[in-house]
């Protein structure tokens, strides 16, 4: 075990993937440009940030302790920046302190909540997949409790709930190795309570990182990265590997149906962590996602098995057949859309270009209707993380709003929150909130307005 340095031999601990070692609070941040005054809330971002020491040789990127970073914006000013470890028991074992209270009986899985952070029903949650429960945070990002949504969550949650823009409900696909070969579909109401769950049997135990919804269906990504029991019994901490013999397919579960109503569509072997969006088109479902050729086959510490590219599938619910084509062959990840169109026909998506070693690179806007792409490249100085679209009040078009993203400033080894006009991402940002510290490349976050 060693203290982590920026030049680690493990690529998922090196450069701007290296963790930071302190929790920081800074108020009245310096701003270049003008923050739109209608933006009142918090931009929050979660990611792995190992506390203490790790085994650099075996460290897996997905297993670092969770750290949430946040910028509070109000009336045109940046009121504060905070970063806080999500203080689950494993973090407290390293840093000290008392683990947070839990709504669950002793022994329920509660490991590093390191993947995303959401606002729902007036609360803030750090979330992760694989069997753990959501962790409630305060407005200022301190850990409050391990939650079970008022006693309604059957067991596990997910890193990627999808909010139905019409109902405000969250749709979730959860998995947990101890369930065996099944996943669980959940619907969380606007009151923060689970109102529905459906157990879905599968031929294996896939790593089901994300899901998608349309107006008709909840999509199950049954792909060939699956749980390996032999490796788990040998003590491998992340025993999900590529299985060349596992059929790749996507399940179309009617949103009001039972598991027996599932319609399966086979696709060519691949993996995707993140869909951009999906929608119904007659008998077909259109799915846009970032396609990896495979994951965790040769490199079992992170997703490094070929370029991830934005791809469209057309899935025929009647025939069970599919087609696919590449929308944009530039390596990219972390796709997002205007969330008022989740599950509906849309035109514009935003993503982060990926450089060598999964480094942050370009900021990308894609017109999926005509395939045109705008790329903002500020290399070698800036690398862009996941972009989040925020609609303008009274927006007159799909892309009428802003794109927010954290970016690493390699010149100063600090980070900033850049806010762009979504209709002009290649122009100068409308505002830059300068942070006095570095934010490591992480996973996911959201703009959480104060009224959510």
PyMOL commands that set and color helices and strands:
alter all, ss='L'
color gray80, all
select helices_A, chain A and resi 15-17+61-63+89-95+177-179+229-233+259-261+339-341+356-358
alter helices_A, ss='H'
color red, helices_A
select strands_A, chain A and resi 25-27+31-33+41-48+66-74+77-85+101-102+116-120+123-127+135-137+143-146+162-163+170-174+182-188+194-201+212-213+217-222+225-227+240-242+249-254+263-266+275-281+284-291+309-316+322-328+332-337+348-354+360-367+373-376+382-384+388-391+401-409+414-421+431-434+445-449
alter strands_A, ss='S'
color yellow, strands_A
deselect
rebuild
show_as cartoon
